[in-house]
């Protein structure tokens, strides 16, 4: 029996990769368009232009598909952060690059899809067990990329940690308000204000945290 040559094997590998990427892109788009409630493997297959059998060959269950879409989205977020962090080192402007990366993540269609998955995890224990570690690990990597970048620019570790944490909380809140409330949010103005406050925030002397129940701390109410 004649074996396929290397070029043929590469072509097959490329086809597999293209099929998987088409499916994962369709999964994310469907989450954005229909939410988790309107999400199904058959709809993803139809949107991606592949057969249900081809989809299930790579992603046997709905949870497998959602986990793969989550992993795909978070991997792209980590790659984007790494690219901007390297540019930040060369340009000596880490705060601007960090805020650029944060806006790219929190206001991208992909984050909208991730929110749909996160909300679904509240009532789906299997989905939570599969997807939560992916999101948690990626968020830790993203935070560490920018904390290390800010530290490399001379900012104290605790200040860098607090600034990254506050930024992510702020942008999550702005996304929620702009996506699901009738309020008109001037995101550009808010982010620009935060950017201008950043140098002071990053050099602010932070008081040590008082542990609950420690000697000399306030009594519990």
C-alpha positions as CSV (number, residue, x, y, z in Angstrom):
1,X,0.0,0.0,0.0
2,X,1.4,3.4,-1.0
3,X,2.0,5.7,1.9
4,X,1.0,9.4,1.5
5,X,4.0,11.6,1.0
6,X,4.9,14.4,3.4
7,X,3.2,17.1,1.4
8,X,0.0,15.1,1.5
9,X,0.3,14.7,5.3
10,X,0.9,18.4,5.7
11,X,-2.2,19.1,3.6
12,X,-4.3,16.9,5.8
13,X,-2.9,18.5,8.9
14,X,-3.7,21.9,7.5
15,X,-7.3,20.9,6.7
16,X,-7.8,19.6,10.2
17,X,-6.5,22.9,11.6
18,X,-8.7,25.0,9.3
19,X,-11.7,22.9,10.2
20,X,-11.1,23.3,14.0
21,X,-10.5,27.0,13.7
22,X,-13.6,27.5,11.6
23,X,-15.6,25.5,14.3
24,X,-14.1,27.5,17.2
25,X,-14.7,30.8,15.5
26,X,-18.3,29.8,14.8
27,X,-18.8,28.8,18.4
28,X,-17.6,32.1,19.7
29,X,-19.8,34.0,17.2
30,X,-22.8,31.9,18.1
31,X,-22.3,32.6,21.8
32,X,-22.2,36.4,21.0
33,X,-25.3,36.2,18.8
34,X,-27.5,33.8,20.7
35,X,-26.0,33.5,24.1
36,X,-25.4,30.2,25.9
37,X,-29.2,29.5,25.8
38,X,-29.1,29.4,22.0
39,X,-25.9,27.5,21.7
40,X,-25.8,24.0,20.3
41,X,-23.3,21.8,18.4
42,X,-25.6,21.5,15.4
43,X,-25.9,25.3,15.1
44,X,-22.1,25.7,15.3
45,X,-21.6,23.0,12.7
46,X,-24.1,24.8,10.3
47,X,-22.4,28.2,10.9
48,X,-18.9,26.7,10.4
49,X,-20.0,24.9,7.2
50,X,-19.0,21.4,8.4
51,X,-21.0,18.3,9.1
52,X,-22.2,17.4,12.6
53,X,-20.1,14.3,12.4
54,X,-16.9,16.3,11.5
55,X,-17.5,18.6,14.4
56,X,-18.1,15.7,16.8
57,X,-14.9,14.0,15.6
58,X,-12.9,16.9,17.2
59,X,-15.4,18.0,19.9
60,X,-17.6,15.0,21.0
61,X,-19.8,17.0,23.5
62,X,-21.1,20.5,23.9
63,X,-18.9,20.9,26.9
64,X,-15.9,19.8,24.9
65,X,-16.7,22.4,22.3
66,X,-17.2,25.2,24.9
67,X,-14.0,24.3,26.6
68,X,-12.1,24.4,23.3
69,X,-13.6,27.7,22.4
70,X,-12.6,29.1,25.8
71,X,-9.0,27.8,25.5
72,X,-8.8,29.2,22.0
73,X,-10.0,32.6,23.1
74,X,-7.8,32.8,26.1
75,X,-4.7,31.6,24.2
76,X,-5.2,34.4,21.7
77,X,-5.5,36.9,24.6
78,X,-2.2,35.7,26.2
79,X,-0.4,35.9,22.8
80,X,-1.7,39.5,22.3
81,X,-0.6,40.5,25.8
82,X,2.8,39.0,25.3
83,X,3.3,40.9,22.0
84,X,2.3,44.3,23.4
85,X,4.4,43.7,26.5
86,X,7.5,43.1,24.4
87,X,6.7,46.3,22.5
88,X,6.2,48.1,25.8
89,X,9.8,47.2,26.9
90,X,11.2,48.6,23.6
91,X,9.0,51.8,23.7
92,X,9.4,52.4,27.5
93,X,5.6,53.0,27.7
94,X,4.2,50.1,29.7
95,X,1.1,51.8,31.0
96,X,-0.2,52.8,27.6
97,X,0.5,49.3,26.2
98,X,-1.2,47.6,29.2
99,X,-4.3,49.8,28.8
100,X,-4.3,49.1,25.1
101,X,-4.2,45.4,25.7
102,X,-6.8,45.5,28.4
103,X,-9.3,47.4,26.2
104,X,-8.5,44.9,23.4
105,X,-9.5,42.1,25.7
106,X,-12.5,43.5,27.6
107,X,-14.2,45.1,24.7
108,X,-13.6,42.5,22.1
109,X,-16.4,40.1,20.9
110,X,-14.4,37.3,22.4
111,X,-14.9,38.7,25.9
112,X,-18.6,38.9,25.3
113,X,-18.6,35.2,24.5
114,X,-16.5,34.4,27.6
115,X,-19.1,36.3,29.8
116,X,-21.8,34.0,28.3
117,X,-19.8,31.0,29.4
118,X,-19.1,32.4,32.8
119,X,-22.7,33.1,33.4
120,X,-23.6,29.6,32.3
121,X,-21.1,28.1,34.7
122,X,-23.2,29.2,37.6
123,X,-25.8,26.5,36.9
124,X,-23.7,24.0,35.0
125,X,-21.3,22.2,37.3
126,X,-19.7,20.2,34.5
127,X,-19.0,23.3,32.5
128,X,-17.6,25.1,35.6
129,X,-15.3,22.2,36.3
130,X,-14.0,22.2,32.7
131,X,-13.9,25.9,31.8
132,X,-13.1,27.7,35.1
133,X,-9.5,26.5,35.4
134,X,-8.8,27.6,31.8
135,X,-10.1,31.1,32.5
136,X,-8.4,31.3,35.9
137,X,-5.0,30.1,34.6
138,X,-5.1,32.5,31.6
139,X,-6.1,35.5,33.8
140,X,-3.2,34.7,36.1
141,X,-0.8,34.6,33.1
142,X,-2.2,37.9,31.8
143,X,-1.8,39.6,35.1
144,X,1.7,38.3,35.6
145,X,2.8,39.5,32.1
146,X,1.8,43.1,32.9
147,X,2.9,43.0,36.6
148,X,6.4,41.9,35.4
149,X,6.4,44.5,32.7
150,X,5.5,47.3,35.1
151,X,8.0,46.1,37.6
152,X,10.6,46.1,34.8
153,X,9.8,49.8,34.3
154,X,10.7,50.5,37.9
155,X,7.3,50.4,39.7
156,X,7.0,48.6,43.1
157,X,5.6,45.1,43.0
158,X,2.5,45.8,45.2
159,X,1.6,48.9,43.2
160,X,1.9,47.0,39.9
161,X,-0.3,44.3,41.3
162,X,-2.9,46.7,42.6
163,X,-2.9,48.8,39.4
164,X,-3.4,45.7,37.2
165,X,-6.2,44.5,39.5
166,X,-8.0,47.8,39.6
167,X,-7.8,48.2,35.8
168,X,-9.3,44.8,35.1
169,X,-12.1,45.4,37.6
170,X,-12.8,48.9,36.2
171,X,-12.9,47.7,32.6
172,X,-15.1,44.7,33.4
173,X,-17.6,47.1,35.0
174,X,-17.5,49.5,32.0
175,X,-18.1,46.6,29.7
176,X,-21.1,45.4,31.7
177,X,-22.6,48.9,31.8
178,X,-22.0,49.6,28.1
179,X,-23.2,46.2,26.9
180,X,-26.4,45.6,29.0
181,X,-27.6,49.0,30.3
182,X,-29.1,52.0,28.5
183,X,-26.5,54.4,29.8
184,X,-24.2,56.2,27.4
185,X,-20.7,55.4,28.6
186,X,-17.8,57.5,27.4
187,X,-15.2,54.7,27.6
188,X,-12.5,56.7,25.8
189,X,-12.7,59.5,28.4
190,X,-12.7,57.1,31.3
191,X,-9.7,55.1,30.1
192,X,-7.8,58.4,29.3
193,X,-8.5,59.7,32.8
194,X,-7.2,56.4,34.3
195,X,-4.1,56.6,32.0
196,X,-3.3,60.1,33.3
197,X,-3.8,59.0,36.9
198,X,-1.6,55.9,36.4
199,X,1.8,57.5,37.2
200,X,0.5,58.7,40.6
201,X,-1.3,55.5,41.3
202,X,1.7,53.4,40.5
203,X,4.1,55.4,42.7
204,X,1.6,55.8,45.6
205,X,2.8,54.5,48.9
206,X,0.4,51.7,49.8
207,X,-0.3,51.1,53.4
208,X,0.1,47.4,54.4
209,X,-3.1,45.4,54.6
210,X,-4.4,44.8,58.1
211,X,-5.3,41.1,58.6
212,X,-8.8,40.4,60.1
213,X,-8.6,39.4,63.7
214,X,-5.0,40.7,64.0
215,X,-3.9,42.3,67.4
216,X,-4.8,45.9,67.4
217,X,-7.3,45.7,64.5
218,X,-10.9,46.8,64.8
219,X,-13.3,44.5,66.4
220,X,-15.7,42.7,64.2
221,X,-19.1,44.4,63.8
